[in-house]
Amino acid sequence: MTISTSPYQFVSKAKLPTRYGDFEIHGFVETATQQEHVALSYGDWDKDSVVPIRIHSECLTGDALFSTRCDCGFQLERALENIVAHGSGVLLYLRQEGRGIGLLNKIKAYALQDKGFDTVEANQHLGFDADLRDYSICKLMLETLGVNQVELMTNNPKKVVALEGMGIKVVSRKPIDHGVTKDNKHYLMTKTSKLGHAFDPDKLK
C-alpha cells in the first residue's frame, strides 16, 4: 500500500453542466484537515496556453444565498461568464469562508458590522487577522489541470503574488469589479483602502 505524503491530493472529476455552460468539476482534499476544494474547468488548452482563471473563496451567503452585502456571488457569476465567453478557463473554488474565519465567525463579524465596524475591524475584534486565506493548494490544482500560465481574474494583487511565488506565471491580471450595491459599497471601499484591492473607485461613487 502506498501512503501519500503530499499535503494535498486530487480525488476525482466528473461532468458538471451549468446554466453558463458544460464544465468539468475536479475534487481535491487537504490530507491533514480533510478540507475539500474543487476546480471547474471549461474547454481545452495546451501547456503553453495562457488560461483565464479565477481563485474564488467560498461565500455561502453571497454565492448560494444571494446576499448583496458582499460582491462574491456577483464575481463568481462574472468569472464563469468570462470563462465560457473565452472558450476555456478554470475556476478554483476554495473552501475558505469569511476570508478563512469560517461561516459562523463570519456571521459574528456581520453582527459587528451592523454595529458600525468595517470588515477588517470586525475580524480583528473577533481575534483574527484581516485575511487568513491560504492559496498553496492552487499549485496542485493548476498542475493537475495542465495550467502553467494564467490570466488571473481578480482585484486582489496578493493573489498574483501568491501564484507567482508558487511558480505559476501570471501573464496578466483582469479586473473583476462587478456587483456594486448600496449594501456593499462600504465593504468594497474597505477592501480597497485596507486590504489593497485594486477596485475602480469610480464604481464606488
C-alpha positions in Angstrom: 0.0 0.0 0.0 1.3 3.4 -1.0 0.9 6.1 1.6 0.8 9.7 0.2 3.0 12.3 1.9 1.6 15.1 -0.1 -0.4 17.7 1.9 -3.0 17.8 -1.0 -4.5 15.2 -3.2 -6.6 15.1 -6.4 -9.6 12.8 -5.8 -11.9 12.6 -8.8 -13.6 14.5 -11.7 -17.0 14.5 -13.4 -19.1 16.4 -15.9 -20.9 19.4 -14.4 -23.4 21.1 -16.7 -24.4 24.6 -15.5 -26.6 27.4 -16.8 -23.4 29.0 -18.1 -22.1 26.0 -19.9 -20.8 22.5 -19.6 -17.9 22.3 -17.2 -15.9 19.5 -15.5 -15.6 19.5 -11.7 -12.4 18.3 -10.1 -12.2 17.4 -6.4 -9.2 17.9 -4.2 -8.6 17.4 -0.5 -6.1 18.6 2.1 -4.8 15.4 3.6 -4.2 16.8 7.1 -7.5 18.5 7.6 -9.7 16.7 5.1 -10.9 20.1 3.8 -12.3 19.7 0.4 -11.9 22.1 -2.6 -13.0 22.0 -6.2 -11.9 23.3 -9.6 -14.3 23.9 -12.5 -12.7 23.6 -16.0 -14.1 24.6 -19.3 -12.7 23.9 -22.8 -9.2 22.8 -23.8 -5.6 24.2 -23.8 -2.1 23.1 -24.2 0.9 23.5 -21.9 1.9 26.9 -23.5 -1.6 28.4 -23.3 -2.4 31.4 -21.2 -5.6 30.2 -19.4 -8.1 32.6 -17.8 -8.6 31.6 -14.2 -10.3 32.8 -11.0 -9.4 31.9 -7.5 -12.7 32.2 -5.6 -13.0 31.7 -1.9 -16.3 30.1 -0.7 -19.0 32.6 0.3 -22.2 30.7 1.2 -24.1 33.9 1.9 -23.1 35.5 -1.4 -22.7 32.5 -3.7 -25.7 30.5 -2.7 -28.0 32.8 -0.6 -27.7 35.8 -3.0 -26.5 38.3 -0.3 -25.8 41.8 -1.6 -23.7 42.8 1.4 -20.6 41.5 -0.5 -19.7 41.1 -4.1 -18.7 37.4 -4.0 -21.8 36.0 -5.8 -21.6 38.6 -8.5 -17.9 37.9 -9.1 -18.5 34.2 -9.2 -21.1 34.6 -11.9 -19.0 37.0 -13.9 -16.0 34.7 -13.8 -18.0 31.8 -15.2 -19.4 34.0 -17.9 -15.9 35.2 -18.8 -14.5 31.7 -19.0 -17.3 30.5 -21.3 -17.0 33.6 -23.5 -13.3 33.0 -23.9 -13.9 29.3 -24.7 -11.7 27.9 -22.0 -10.7 28.6 -18.4 -10.6 27.4 -14.8 -12.4 28.5 -11.6 -10.7 27.3 -8.4 -13.3 27.2 -5.6 -11.5 27.2 -2.2 -13.4 26.4 1.0 -12.2 29.4 2.9 -15.4 31.1 4.1 -15.1 34.6 5.5 -11.5 35.1 4.4 -10.7 32.0 6.3 -12.5 32.5 9.6 -15.4 30.2 8.9 -19.2 30.6 8.4 -20.3 31.1 11.9 -17.5 33.5 12.7 -18.4 35.4 9.6 -21.9 35.8 10.9 -20.5 37.2 14.1 -18.4 39.6 12.0 -21.6 40.6 10.2 -23.2 41.4 13.5 -20.3 43.6 14.4 -20.5 45.3 11.0 -24.2 46.0 11.7 -23.0 48.0 14.8 -20.5 50.1 12.7 -17.3 48.0 12.4 -15.8 47.6 9.0 -15.0 44.1 7.7 -11.3 44.3 8.8 -12.1 45.7 12.2 -14.8 43.0 12.8 -12.4 40.2 12.0 -9.7 41.7 14.3 -12.3 42.3 17.1 -13.0 38.6 17.0 -9.3 37.8 17.4 -8.5 37.0 13.7 -6.2 38.6 11.2 -7.9 40.5 8.4 -7.3 37.7 5.9 -6.4 34.1 6.8 -6.7 32.6 3.4 -4.1 30.1 2.1 -3.6 29.7 -1.6 -1.0 26.9 -1.6 -3.4 24.2 -2.9 -3.8 26.2 -6.1 -0.4 24.9 -7.4 -1.6 21.3 -7.3 -4.9 22.2 -8.7 -3.4 24.0 -11.7 -0.7 21.4 -12.3 -3.4 18.7 -12.3 -5.3 20.6 -15.0 -2.2 21.2 -17.0 -2.2 25.0 -16.5 1.2 26.8 -16.4 0.4 30.3 -17.4 -2.7 32.3 -16.4 -4.7 35.4 -16.9 -5.9 35.9 -13.3 -9.4 37.4 -12.8 -9.1 39.3 -9.6 -9.0 42.7 -7.9 -6.6 41.3 -5.2 -2.9 41.8 -6.1 -2.0 39.4 -3.2 -3.3 36.5 -5.3 -0.9 37.4 -8.1 2.0 37.4 -5.6 0.8 34.0 -4.2 0.6 32.3 -7.6 4.0 33.7 -8.8 5.5 32.6 -5.5 4.4 29.0 -6.3 5.9 29.2 -9.8 2.7 29.8 -11.7 3.3 32.5 -14.4 0.7 35.3 -14.2 0.8 36.9 -17.6 -1.9 39.4 -16.8 -4.5 40.4 -14.2 -8.0 41.1 -15.3 -10.2 43.2 -13.0 -13.5 41.7 -12.0 -15.0 44.6 -10.1 -18.7 43.6 -10.7 -21.7 43.8 -8.5 -21.7 47.1 -6.6 -24.8 47.6 -4.5 -25.9 50.1 -1.9 -25.3 47.3 0.7 -21.7 46.6 -0.2 -20.2 49.9 -1.1 -18.6 50.5 2.3 -17.3 46.9 2.3 -15.7 47.4 -1.1 -14.2 50.7 -0.1 -12.7 49.0 3.0 -11.2 46.2 0.8 -9.7 48.9 -1.4 -8.3 51.1 1.4 -7.2 48.4 4.0 -6.7 45.2 2.0 -5.1 46.6 -1.1 -7.7 45.6 -3.6 -7.4 47.3 -7.0 -11.0 48.4 -7.4 -12.2 51.1 -9.8 -13.0 54.0 -7.5 -15.5 55.4 -10.0 -17.7 52.4 -9.5 -18.0 53.2 -5.7 -19.3 56.8 -6.2 
